[in-house]
Structure formats: C-alpha cells, structure tokens
Amino acid sequence: MSARSSYSCFHLFLLVVLALFRLCSSNQNSHCNDIERQALLQFKHGLTDESQRLASWVAENKDCCTWAGIACDNSTGHVHRIHLPGLDGHCSIDDYYSMTGYEEALKQKLKGDISQSLLVLKQLKHLDLSCNNFGGIQVPKFIGSFQNLRYLNLSRSNFSGTIPPTLGNLSELHVLSLGSFHDDPFERTSMANMKWLSSLGMLHHLDMSGMDLSKATDWLQVINTLPSLVQLHLSLCELSNLHMYVPSVNLTSLSVLDLSYNYFNSSVPQWIFSVTSLVSLDLTACSFHGPIPSFRNLTSLELLHVAGNDFMNSSSIFQELSSSNLISLDISYCGISSSVLDSLQNLTNLISLRLSENQLTKRIPKSLGNFCNLREIDLSENYIGNISLTYFLESFFECKSPALESLSLFRNYISGIIPHSIGNLSFLRTLHLRDNQISGPIPYSIGQLSSLEQLYVRSNRLNGSLPDSLGQLSKLTSLDFSDNLLTGVVTEAHFIKLVSLKDLDGSANKLILRLQVANWIPPFQLGSLYLKSWVLGPQFPLWLQSQKDLRALDISNAGISSPMPESFLRSFSNLMFLNMSNNHIRGPLTFSGIPATLDIIDISSNGFGVKIKIEYLYRFATISGCCSSSLLNEETKVHHRRFAPASVSGVTVFTGKPSAFMMAMF
C-alpha cells in the first residue's frame, strides 16, 4: 500500500472518529435542562389530559426531549418545539370519531389553562395547540413574548375574547393559524383592529377563518403590507368591505386565497385577478355577480372553487378556462345550463369536478376532460332524469383503470339499475345515489369495492335481497340503503368484516335479521343505527348492548315482544335519540340509569300499560311514581312549558336549565 493511500485511510479514520464524537456530544446536549423540564411539568399540571397523551411527561424521565410532542435543538438541547394538536390534527370530532369512537375522540382534546411557565422556553420556535378545547379562555398575551417563534397554530381550540395585539411582537413568525376557534359556527371571536399584523413581515401562512372581522374595515390594506404571504385563509369571517378599487396589490407571492363564505353580494373585484401567482382561489358562497371577470392572467391556477356565484354562468369564462391547467373545479350552485357547460373543454388535468345543483339536463360532454383521470365527480341535484346509471357511467367503464374515488349523483331522477360492472371501479371510496329512481337489486359485485367507505342508496326502488358481499367491505364507515323495497333474510355474514362501520341506516325495508349465533357480538361499534320496520324480534336484540358508542338508535316497529332488560339504557353513555315505538315490548318500564345525554325518546305503542312518549327532552332530576300500578290504569298527559317542577297524577318532573326533561305521557 502506498504512503498516499495509507494517509488517505488514516485521514478517513479521523473524520469518522470526529463525526462520532460530535454525534455523541450532540446527543448529550440534546437532554433538556432542568429549568425547562420543570416549566413543562408546570404546563402539564394546568392541563386536563383525559386520554393520557402526556403520560411520558413525568419527573422520573429526566430527558424532556423524549417526551411526547416535544423536540429539542440537537446542538443546544433547548426545547424548540411543542406539538400537541388534538385528534391528531384532524380537528373535526366527526372525522376522528370514525376512527376511534365519539367518547374517545372527546378525550383526545386537552383542556385547562396554559401556564406562563412556558416563558422559560426562550428558544421555542414551534407551538401547536390546535384542535383542543381550552374552554373559552382568552389567547394568553404572554405568547407574544416568544421572540423566536416561527410557527403558531391555535386553531379550533375553543379560545374566546379578543386576539392579543402582543402577537404582533412575533417578528420571526412564518405561520399564524388562529382559524375557527369554535366548533359552534354561532360562536365567534372578533377582531376590530388588525394593524398588529403589519409587524409580521416574514409571515407566509395566515389563517383567521371563522373570526368575526366585520369591523376590520382595513383588512385588505393590512394584508397588503405582508409581501411574503403565500397562503391567506379568511373563510367565514363576515367580511363585507371588499375594496373594489385598489391602486396596487403587493401580494406577489400569494399562492392560495380563500375568501369563501363571506356574503359580499357585489361584483367581483378586479384586484383578485391581478394576483397572477394564484394557484388556488376559493370564492365559494360569496354571491359575486357581473360584470364578468377575466381569468386570462391566472395562468398558474390549479384549484378554482366558485360555487354559489352566478357570474360563472358564462360561456366566455368557460372558454378562457378551457386552456387552463385546472386540477379541481367547483362550480356548484351557479345556475349553469348544459349549453354553457359545452363551452368547457379539454381540461385533461382535471381530478375533481363538482357541478351540483345547477340546471344540467344531459350527461356532461366527453370533450370536457380525461374521464380516466377523474377522482371525484359531483352532479347531485340537477334533476337530469331520463338517463340510466349505466349510460352515465359508460365513460368510466371505458377506462382500463378508472381512478374514480367519489361519485355523487343523488336527487337526479336517474333510472335503471346499478350495473354489475360497478365492481370495476376499484378505487371508489364514496358512492352517493340516494333519491333517484334506480331499481333492481344491489349487485353482488358491490363487495369488490374494497376501498369503499361510504355507500348511500336510500330512497330508490331497489328490490331483491341484500347481498352478503356487503360484509366484505372492511373500510366501510357509512351505509344507508333505507326506504327501498328490499326483502329477505340478513345474517351475520352481511356484517362479518365491517370493522370500520360507524353509521348504518336500513330503515323501511322488509328485512328479517336472523342470527345464527345466539350471543353474537358485531365486529363494529356504531354511532347511529336505524332499523325501523325490520323484524328483529320477538326476543329483545341483546346484541345492541355491545354498541357502547351509540348516539342514535331506531328499532321501532321491529316485532319485539319480550321485556327490555333493565340494564339496557345504562349501556349507552352517549345516547341522544331512542325510538322503540310500535313494538310489543312488555313492562315493567324503568328509567333507572337513563343516559344524561338523551334528548329524544319514543317508546309509545308498546305493552307497558300506558302509552308513553317523551319528546323535546331536557334533562330530568327525578320522576317519582312513574309507571307505578296507580298509573297503569289511566291516561296521563304532562306538558311543561316553563322550567319549573310540576306534579300531575303522582308524576313529579323537575325541570330547570335546558338539560332537563320535558315529558309527555298519554
């Protein structure tokens, strides 16, 4: 070996040793210091963590850099990241509920207070507390003291009050998300002064969706001072002043603009169409009308959502868009006719097309785009009629491998049958065909749709038996085939692999549930179950008690005659709606253990000895003498129109706040 080679090998060896030394040093430094660890423990102490997301945050674990949601700088060891979004960042309880169950989803949200102990974290760059529930407390003013903060996300976490202007001190901030503080759209956080935003010159992403900005008349002037802005989300902000004439717009980097669900009821401002960098434009439900704007300069546009704006009902606009690179187009509720739609051609990159509630009377033209690339199409509520489902799907069946994931055709008076070839749409996740005139059976090939998550075929003329191939759809979360003419027997095979199912509605069919296993436990945990007019009896369906997450249950007119188990109602801690009417269920009737969440219960026309209907339920405190022998021989009616205790024929109902029962017995 030459001397040069030996030197090279020795030099390489030294480099490896040095790298390992630095790595070890870095790992040693990554341990957070004791002051920051104590600060995080104080922060945890002020929180309510029902799902034990912060179980690793304990004094015995000295290295807080390994705690859930915490990250530290590799070289200094200082905490620079707190990432604790609830619901894994999904925010919507309904979305997360489909995976975990309603009660568990609620527990995933952190509650409590945000401790000032966090001020010790001088190097904090990332703070995400989104999708939690802080019970209406105000956004802490001290957050404006994190001078190194670059990412702040407090959206959908139930804060209230005003936004502290001290957030304007966060001059390093790149992302600020304060959108949709409340799940309830009627609860708003307002902001009259947005001038503090002008200090955030490095801001790239701003989301204030759901805030009341009706008094912030200078919102556009303030936004115009943020030249680095790439994304702007101001959906549902009660904006009214749109500033029709702006001398110049400095938003040269703006890629995403969302002004949806602000009722402007005006012509479209031209300044929007001067932002040539736009890739995504959402003007949904803004009630814009003429004069007709020009999309000619928006050459980078890929997403255009303009539902609910009548200015789109124009052949000239569609001709301009025909040369665009649109990937997603939503022109629902725009009054568009089939003749105008014919002007829209050659959108070969289109993946999502929404055309619901327009005035279309015929099938969309094949020249519109490449149907084999389409993943989502929504033609709902166009009353197309006189077109069979098979004819409509023709363009997709011609594809070697159709990419379609979502198909919505409800309320179109479409006739015909569901073709057996529907099973070839292997990527289909949503099939929405309700409120049509589709007849014939549900084809057995439906079981081939292994990606299917939502199937809605209610209010058609479907007949025959329910195919047991439905039981193979392991990803199915919602199934609705109610109000049809289906007959026959349903067994465990129809549900055998439905492990993801959360909502099932098969009401108003002539189906018989005939179980082969006496102690059957379904593979799913449902949130809603509607089996009105099925034959479930004569024995009370005890398998229902396994459905702990039920919020709505309808087993009315189901041929049940045996007594309801005393423990039945105690099985459902989240139940809000219960209908067991028009059976032959025998007494005794007991209200012990009735869920605190129950809003509506109908158990009329049974064999309890009295006809009982409890409706418009508020929460009751006590009912004394209900259904005792003295009541079985008389008809009693109790109406409560005021929140006060009342006693009629031995029935005492205490009402108070709007969580008490209102009870009617007749």
C-alpha positions in Angstrom: 0.0 0.0 0.0 1.4 3.4 -1.0 2.1 6.1 1.6 -0.6 8.3 0.0 -3.2 5.5 0.4 -2.2 5.0 4.0 -2.5 8.7 4.6 -6.0 8.7 3.0 -7.2 5.8 5.1 -5.9 7.5 8.3 -7.5 10.7 7.3 -10.8 9.0 6.7 -10.5 7.2 10.0 -10.0 10.6 11.8 -13.1 12.0 10.1 -15.2 9.1 11.2 -14.0 9.4 14.8 -14.6 13.1 14.8 -18.1 12.6 13.4 -18.9 10.0 16.1 -17.6 12.4 18.7 -19.8 15.2 17.5 -22.8 12.9 17.3 -22.2 11.7 20.9 -21.7 15.3 22.1 -24.9 16.3 20.2 -26.9 13.5 21.9 -25.5 14.6 25.3 -26.5 18.2 24.7 -30.0 17.2 23.5 -31.1 16.5 27.1 -33.2 19.4 28.1 -32.0 21.4 31.1 -33.8 21.1 34.4 -35.4 24.6 34.3 -37.1 23.9 31.0 -38.2 20.4 32.2 -39.8 21.9 35.3 -41.5 24.5 33.2 -43.1 21.8 31.0 -44.2 19.9 34.1 -45.9 23.0 35.4 -47.6 23.4 32.0 -48.8 19.8 32.2 -50.1 20.4 35.7 -52.5 23.1 34.4 -54.0 20.8 31.7 -56.6 18.1 31.8 -55.4 15.1 29.8 -58.1 12.5 29.8 -56.5 10.3 27.2 -53.1 10.3 28.8 -51.4 11.8 25.8 -48.8 13.3 28.1 -48.1 10.1 30.0 -44.4 10.4 29.2 -44.2 13.8 30.9 -43.1 12.7 34.3 -40.4 13.9 36.7 -38.7 10.5 36.7 -38.0 10.9 32.9 -35.2 13.4 33.1 -34.9 13.9 29.3 -37.9 16.0 28.3 -36.6 16.0 24.7 -38.0 12.4 24.5 -41.5 13.4 25.8 -44.5 13.2 23.5 -44.8 16.3 21.4 -41.5 17.8 22.5 -38.4 18.3 20.3 -35.1 20.0 21.2 -32.3 21.6 19.3 -29.6 19.0 18.7 -26.7 21.3 19.5 -28.1 23.4 22.4 -30.6 21.0 24.0 -33.1 23.8 24.4 -36.8 22.9 23.8 -37.7 24.5 20.4 -40.9 22.6 19.5 -44.2 21.9 21.4 -46.5 19.9 19.0 -49.7 18.9 20.8 -52.7 19.1 18.3 -55.8 17.2 19.5 -57.3 14.5 17.4 -54.0 14.0 15.6 -54.7 17.4 13.9 -58.0 16.2 12.3 -59.9 18.8 14.3 -63.4 17.7 13.4 -64.8 15.3 16.0 -66.8 13.6 13.3 -63.7 12.8 11.2 -61.8 11.4 14.2 -64.9 9.7 15.5 -65.0 7.4 12.5 -61.7 6.0 13.7 -61.9 5.9 17.4 -65.5 6.4 18.7 -67.1 9.5 19.9 -66.3 9.3 23.6 -62.6 8.6 22.9 -62.5 11.5 20.4 -63.7 13.9 23.1 -61.0 12.7 25.4 -58.3 13.4 22.9 -58.7 17.1 23.4 -56.5 18.7 26.0 -58.4 21.1 28.4 -57.4 23.5 31.1 -55.1 26.5 31.2 -51.9 27.4 29.5 -49.2 28.1 32.1 -46.9 31.1 32.0 -44.2 28.7 32.9 -43.6 28.3 29.2 -41.9 31.7 29.1 -38.8 29.9 30.3 -38.6 28.3 26.8 -36.7 31.2 25.2 -35.7 29.2 22.1 -39.3 28.0 21.3 -39.8 28.1 17.6 -42.9 25.9 17.1 -46.1 25.9 19.2 -49.1 23.9 18.0 -52.1 23.5 20.4 -54.7 23.2 17.7 -57.8 21.0 17.8 -58.0 21.0 21.6 -60.6 22.5 24.0 -59.5 25.3 26.3 -63.0 26.1 27.5 -63.3 29.7 26.1 -60.2 31.2 27.8 -58.5 34.1 26.1 -55.4 33.5 24.0 -52.6 34.2 26.5 -50.9 37.6 26.0 -47.6 36.1 27.0 -47.4 34.1 23.8 -46.3 37.4 22.2 -43.0 37.1 24.2 -41.7 34.1 22.3 -39.5 36.2 20.0 -38.0 33.2 18.2 -41.4 31.7 17.4 -41.9 30.8 13.7 -45.0 28.6 13.8 -48.1 29.3 15.9 -51.3 27.2 15.5 -54.1 27.7 17.9 -57.0 27.0 15.5 -60.1 25.0 16.5 -59.2 25.0 20.2 -62.1 27.0 21.7 -60.4 30.2 22.7 -62.6 33.4 23.1 -62.2 37.1 23.8 -60.1 39.2 21.6 -56.8 38.3 20.0 -54.0 40.0 21.9 -52.1 42.6 19.8 -48.9 41.3 21.5 -48.8 38.6 18.8 -47.5 41.4 16.6 -44.2 41.1 18.5 -43.6 37.7 16.9 -41.5 39.2 14.1 -40.0 35.9 13.1 -43.3 34.2 12.6 -43.8 32.3 9.3 -47.1 30.6 10.1 -50.0 32.0 12.1 -53.2 29.9 12.3 -56.0 31.3 14.5 -58.9 29.9 12.5 -62.2 28.5 13.6 -61.7 28.8 17.4 -65.1 27.3 18.0 -66.8 24.2 16.6 -70.1 26.1 17.0 -70.4 28.4 14.0 -72.6 30.8 16.0 -69.7 31.5 18.5 -67.2 34.0 17.2 -64.0 35.7 18.3 -64.0 39.2 16.9 -61.2 41.5 15.9 -61.7 45.1 15.1 -58.0 46.1 14.7 -55.7 44.1 12.5 -52.9 46.6 12.4 -50.6 44.5 14.6 -50.4 42.0 11.7 -48.3 44.6 9.8 -45.4 43.8 12.0 -45.2 40.2 10.8 -43.2 40.9 7.7 -42.0 37.3 7.4 -45.4 35.7 7.5 -46.0 33.1 4.8 -49.3 31.5 6.0 -52.2 33.3 7.7 -55.4 31.6 8.7 -58.1 33.6 10.5 -61.1 31.6 9.2 -64.2 31.8 11.4 -63.3 35.0 13.1 -65.7 38.0 13.1 -63.8 40.6 11.0 -66.9 42.6 10.1 -65.4 45.7 11.9 -62.0 45.3 10.5 -62.6 47.6 7.5 -58.9 48.0 6.7 -58.3 44.2 6.4 -57.0 44.4 2.8 -54.7 47.4 3.5 -53.1 45.4 6.3 -52.8 42.2 4.3 -51.2 44.3 1.5 -48.3 45.0 3.9 -47.3 41.3 4.0 -45.2 40.8 0.9 -44.1 37.3 1.8 -47.6 36.0 2.2 -48.1 32.7 0.3 -51.4 31.5 1.9 -54.3 33.6 3.1 -57.4 32.0 4.6 -60.3 34.3 5.6 -63.2 32.0 5.2 -66.5 32.7 7.1 -65.2 36.0 8.5 -68.3 38.2 7.9 -66.2 40.4 5.6 -68.3 42.9 3.7 -65.9 45.6 2.5 -64.1 44.0 -0.4 -62.3 47.2 -1.6 -63.3 47.1 -5.2 -60.6 49.6 -6.4 -57.1 49.0 -5.0 -54.3 51.1 -6.7 -51.8 48.3 -6.4 -51.6 44.9 -4.8 -48.2 43.8 -3.3 -49.2 40.2 -2.9 -46.8 38.9 -5.5 -46.1 35.7 -3.7 -49.7 34.8 -2.9 -50.5 31.3 -4.0 -53.6 30.4 -2.0 -56.5 32.9 -1.5 -59.6 31.7 0.4 -62.4 34.2 0.9 -65.2 31.6 0.9 -68.5 32.0 2.8 -68.4 35.8 3.1 -71.5 37.3 1.8 -70.3 40.2 -0.4 -73.2 40.4 -2.8 -71.3 42.6 -5.2 -69.4 42.4 -8.5 -66.1 40.6 -8.4 -63.2 42.9 -7.6 -60.6 43.1 -10.3 -57.6 43.1 -7.8 -58.2 39.4 -7.2 -57.4 38.7 -10.9 -54.3 40.8 -10.8 -52.6 38.3 -8.4 -51.1 36.3 -11.1 -49.2 33.9 -8.7 -52.5 32.3 -7.6 -52.6 28.6 -7.7 -55.7 28.2 -5.5 -58.7 30.5 -5.5 -61.8 29.8 -3.3 -64.7 32.2 -3.6 -67.4 29.7 -2.5 -70.7 31.3 -1.4 -69.6 34.9 -1.8 -72.6 35.8 -4.0 -70.5 37.6 -6.6 -72.2 38.7 -9.8 -71.2 40.6 -13.0 -69.5 42.2 -14.7 -67.7 39.1 -15.9 -64.1 38.9 -14.8 -61.2 37.6 -16.9 -59.2 34.6 -15.8 -56.7 35.0 -18.6 -53.9 36.3 -16.4 -54.3 33.5 -13.8 -52.1 31.1 -15.8 -50.9 29.1 -12.7 -54.4 28.4 -11.4 -55.0 24.8 -10.5 -57.8 24.9 -8.0 -60.9 27.1 -8.6 -63.8 26.8 -6.2 -66.6 29.4 -7.0 -69.8 27.6 -6.0 -72.7 30.0 -5.3 -71.6 32.8 -7.6 -73.9 33.5 -10.6 -71.1 35.3 -12.6 -69.8 31.8 -13.6 -72.9 31.2 -15.8 -71.0 32.5 -18.8 -69.7 30.7 -22.0 -66.8 33.2 -22.3 -65.5 32.4 -18.9 -65.6 28.7 -19.7 -63.8 29.2 -23.0 -61.0 31.0 -21.1 -60.8 28.2 -18.5 -60.6 25.6 -21.3 -56.9 26.4 -21.8 -56.1 26.3 -18.1 -54.3 23.6 -16.0 -57.1 23.2 -13.6 -57.0 20.1 -11.3 -60.0 20.9 -9.1 -63.1 22.8 -10.3 -66.2 23.5 -8.2 -69.0 25.4 -10.0 -71.9 24.1 -8.0 -75.0 26.3 -7.4 -74.1 28.7 -10.2 -77.2 28.3 -12.4 -75.2 26.7 -15.2 -77.1 25.0 -18.0 -75.9 22.2 -20.2 -75.4 24.5 -23.2 -73.0 26.7 -21.2 -71.1 23.7 -19.9 -70.4 22.6 -23.5 -68.0 25.6 -23.7 -65.8 24.0 -21.1 -63.4 21.7 -22.9 -60.0 20.0 -22.8 -59.5 20.1 -19.0 -57.3 16.9 -19.3 -55.6 17.5 -15.9 -58.9 17.7 -14.0 -59.1 15.4 -11.0 -62.1 16.9 -9.1 -65.3 18.3 -10.7 -68.3 19.5 -8.8 -71.4 20.6 -10.6 -74.1 20.0 -8.1 -77.4 21.9 -8.1 -77.2 23.6 -11.5 -79.5 23.3 -14.5 -77.9 20.4 -16.3 -80.3 18.3 -18.3 -77.9 15.9 -20.0 -74.7 13.9 -19.5 -71.6 16.0 -19.2 -69.7 16.1 -22.5 -66.9 13.7 -23.1 -64.8 16.6 -24.5 -64.7 18.1 -21.0 -61.6 16.2 -20.0 -59.9 12.9 -19.5 -62.5 10.8 -17.5 -59.9 8.2 -16.7 -58.1 10.8 -14.5 -61.1 12.0 -12.7 -61.2 11.0 -9.0 -64.2 13.0 -7.8 -67.4 14.0 -9.7 -70.5 15.5 -8.1 -73.6 16.0 -10.3 -76.1 16.0 -7.4 -79.4 17.8 -7.6 -79.5 18.6 -11.3 -82.7 16.6 -12.0 -81.1 15.2 -15.1 -83.7 12.4 -15.5 -84.2 10.1 -18.5 -80.6 8.9 -18.2 -79.8 5.4 -16.9 -77.0 4.9 -14.4 -75.3 2.5 -16.8 -75.3 5.1 -19.6 -73.9 7.8 -17.3 -71.0 5.5 -16.1 -70.1 4.5 -19.7 -67.2 6.9 -19.9 -65.6 5.4 -16.8 -66.1 1.8 -17.7 -64.2 2.5 -21.0 -61.1 3.3 -18.9 -58.5 0.5 -18.5 -58.0 1.5 -14.8 -60.6 4.2 -13.8 -59.3 6.4 -11.0 -62.7 7.4 -9.7 -62.9 7.7 -5.9 -66.1 9.7 -5.3 -69.3 9.7 -7.3 -72.3 11.7 -6.2 -75.5 11.6 -8.3 -78.2 12.0 -5.7 -81.6 13.6 -6.5 -81.3 13.4 -10.2 -84.2 11.1 -11.1 -81.7 8.7 -12.7 -83.3 5.4 -13.6 -82.2 1.9 -14.5 -80.2 -0.5 -12.4 -76.8 -0.5 -10.6 -74.7 -2.3 -13.2 -72.7 -5.4 -12.2 -69.7 -3.6 -13.7 -69.8 -1.1 -10.8 -67.3 -3.5 -9.2 -64.7 -2.5 -11.7 -64.4 1.0 -10.0 -61.8 -0.5 -7.7 -60.7 2.9 -6.2 -64.2 4.1 -5.3 -64.5 5.4 -1.8 -67.8 7.2 -1.9 -70.9 6.2 -3.9 -73.9 8.5 -3.4 -77.0 7.6 -5.3 -79.9 8.4 -3.0 -83.2 9.9 -4.1 -83.3 8.6 -7.6 -85.4 6.0 -9.4 -82.9 3.2 -9.5 -84.5 -0.3 -9.5 -83.3 -3.9 -9.4 -81.1 -5.5 -6.8 -77.9 -4.2 -5.3 -75.4 -6.2 -7.4 -73.2 -8.8 -5.7 -70.2 -7.1 -7.3 -70.5 -4.3 -4.7 -68.4 -6.5 -2.5 -65.4 -6.0 -4.9 -65.2 -2.3 -3.9 -62.5 -2.9 -1.3 -61.8 0.8 -0.9 -65.4 1.8 -0.3 -66.0 4.0 2.8 -69.5 5.5 2.2 -72.4 3.9 0.4 -75.7 5.8 0.1 -78.6 4.3 -2.0 -81.6 5.4 0.1 -84.9 6.4 -1.4 -84.8 4.4 -4.6 -86.7 1.4 -5.9 -84.1 -1.3 -5.1 -85.6 -4.7 -4.6 -84.5 -8.3 -4.0 -82.3 -9.4 -1.1 -79.4 -7.6 0.4 -76.2 -9.2 -0.9 -74.0 -10.6 1.8 -70.9 -9.4 -0.2 -71.5 -6.1 1.7 -69.9 -7.9 4.6 -66.6 -7.9 2.8 -66.2 -4.1 2.8 -63.8 -3.7 5.7 -63.3 0.1 5.1 -67.0 1.0 5.0 -67.9 3.6 7.6 -71.4 4.7 6.5 -74.0 2.5 4.9 -77.6 3.8 4.0 -80.0 1.7 2.0 -83.2 2.9 3.7 -86.5 3.5 2.0 -86.3 0.8 -0.6 -88.1 -2.4 -1.4 -85.5 -4.8 -0.2 -86.7 -8.2 1.2 -85.3 -11.4 2.6 -83.0 -12.5 5.5 -80.0 -10.7 6.8 -77.4 -12.7 8.8 -74.0 -12.2 10.4 -72.4 -12.8 7.0 -73.7 -9.4 5.9 -71.6 -7.7 8.6 -68.7 -10.1 9.1 -65.8 -7.8 8.1 -67.5 -4.4 8.7 -64.9 -3.4 11.4 -64.9 0.3 10.4 -68.7 0.8 10.2 -70.0 3.7 12.3 -73.4 4.6 10.8 -76.0 2.1 9.5 -79.5 3.0 8.2 -81.6 0.2 6.7 -85.0 1.6 7.7 -88.2 1.0 5.8 -87.3 -2.2 4.1 -88.9 -5.7 4.7 -85.8 -7.4 6.0 -85.5 -10.1 8.7 -82.4 -10.3 10.9 -81.9 -14.0 11.6 -78.8 -14.6 13.6 -77.1 -18.0 13.6 -75.1 -17.2 16.8 -77.1 -16.7 20.0 -74.6 -14.4 21.6 -73.5 -12.5 18.5 -71.2 -9.6 19.1 -70.9 -7.4 15.9 -67.4 -6.5 14.6 -68.3 -2.8 14.6 -69.0 0.0 17.1 -71.8 2.1 15.7 -72.6 5.7 16.4 -76.1 5.6 14.7 -78.3 2.6 13.9 -81.7 2.8 12.2 -83.5 -0.5 11.6 -87.1 0.7 11.6 -89.6 -1.9 10.3 -87.1 -4.7 10.3 -88.0 -8.0 12.0 -85.7 -8.1 15.0 -87.9 -9.9 17.5 -89.6 -11.5 19.1 -86.7 -11.6 21.6 -85.2 -8.3 22.6 -82.0 -7.9 20.5 -79.4 -8.1 23.3 -76.5 -7.7 20.8 -77.4 -4.0 20.8 -75.8 -3.6 24.2 -72.4 -4.2 22.7 -72.7 -0.9 20.8 -71.4 1.4 23.5 -70.9 4.4 21.3 -74.5 4.7 20.0 -75.8 8.3 19.8 -79.0 7.4 17.8 -81.0 4.2 17.8 -84.3 3.4 16.0 -85.7 -0.1 16.4 -89.3 0.9 16.0 -91.9 -1.5 14.5 -89.4 -4.3 14.8 -91.6 -7.1 16.2 -90.1 -7.1 19.6 -92.3 -8.5 22.4 -90.0 -9.7 25.2 -89.2 -7.3 28.1 -86.4 -4.7 27.7 -83.5 -5.6 30.1 -83.3 -3.2 33.0 -79.6 -2.7 32.2 -80.3 -1.8 28.5 -80.3 2.0 28.7 -77.2 2.0 31.0 -75.2 0.5 28.2 -75.1 3.8 26.2 -73.4 6.8 27.8 -73.7 9.0 24.7 -77.2 8.2 23.5 -79.2 11.2 22.3 -82.1 9.7 20.3 -84.0 6.5 21.0 -87.1 5.2 19.2 -88.6 1.8 20.3 -92.2 2.7 19.4 -94.7 0.4 17.8 -93.4 -2.8 19.2 -95.0 -5.2 21.8 -92.4 -4.7 24.5 -93.8 -5.7 27.9 -93.1 -3.9 31.1 -92.1 -3.1 33.8 -90.7 0.2 32.4 -87.9 1.7 34.3 -85.9 4.9 33.9 -83.0 3.9 36.1 -79.7 4.6 34.5 -81.1 6.7 31.6 -78.2 8.4 29.8 -77.6 12.0 30.7 -77.2 12.8 27.0 -80.6 11.6 25.9 -82.6 14.3 24.1 -85.5 12.3 22.4 -87.1 9.0 23.4 -90.2 7.5 21.9 -91.5 4.3 23.5 -95.1 4.8 22.6 -97.4 1.9 21.4 -95.9 -0.8 23.4 -97.1 -3.1 26.2 -96.0 -1.0 29.1 -99.6 -0.5 30.3 -99.5 3.2 29.3 -98.6 4.9 26.1 -95.6 7.0 26.8 -93.8 9.4 24.6 -91.0 11.6 25.9 -90.1 14.3 23.5 -88.2 17.6 23.3 -86.2 16.2 26.2 -84.5 18.3 28.6 -82.7 16.5 31.5 -84.9 15.4 34.3 -83.9 15.5 38.0 -86.4 12.9 39.4 -89.6 11.3 38.2 -91.5 9.9 41.2 -94.2 7.3 40.7 -93.6 6.8 37.0 -95.3 3.8 35.7 -96.4 2.6 39.1 -99.5 0.4 39.4 -101.6 3.5 40.1 -100.7 4.9 36.7 -101.2 1.8 34.6 -105.0 2.1 34.5 -105.2 5.8 33.5 -104.0 8.0 30.7 -101.9 10.9 31.8 -100.6 13.9 29.9 -98.0 16.2 31.3 -96.8 19.2 29.3 -94.1 21.5 30.7 -93.8 24.9 29.0 -91.8 26.5 31.8 -88.7 25.4 33.6 -90.5 24.6 36.9 -91.4 21.5 38.9 -94.8 20.1 38.3 -96.9 17.2 39.6 -99.8 15.5 37.8 -101.4 12.3 39.0 -98.4 11.3 41.0 -95.8 12.1 38.4 -93.3 14.8 39.6 -91.0 16.2 37.0 -88.3 18.7 38.0 -87.0 20.9 35.2 -84.6 23.7 35.3 -81.9 24.6 32.8 -82.2 23.4 29.2 -80.8 20.0 30.1 -83.9 18.8 31.9 -86.7 16.5 30.6 -89.9 17.7 29.1 -92.2 14.7 29.4 -95.5 13.8 27.8 -97.4 10.7 28.9 -100.6 9.9 27.0 
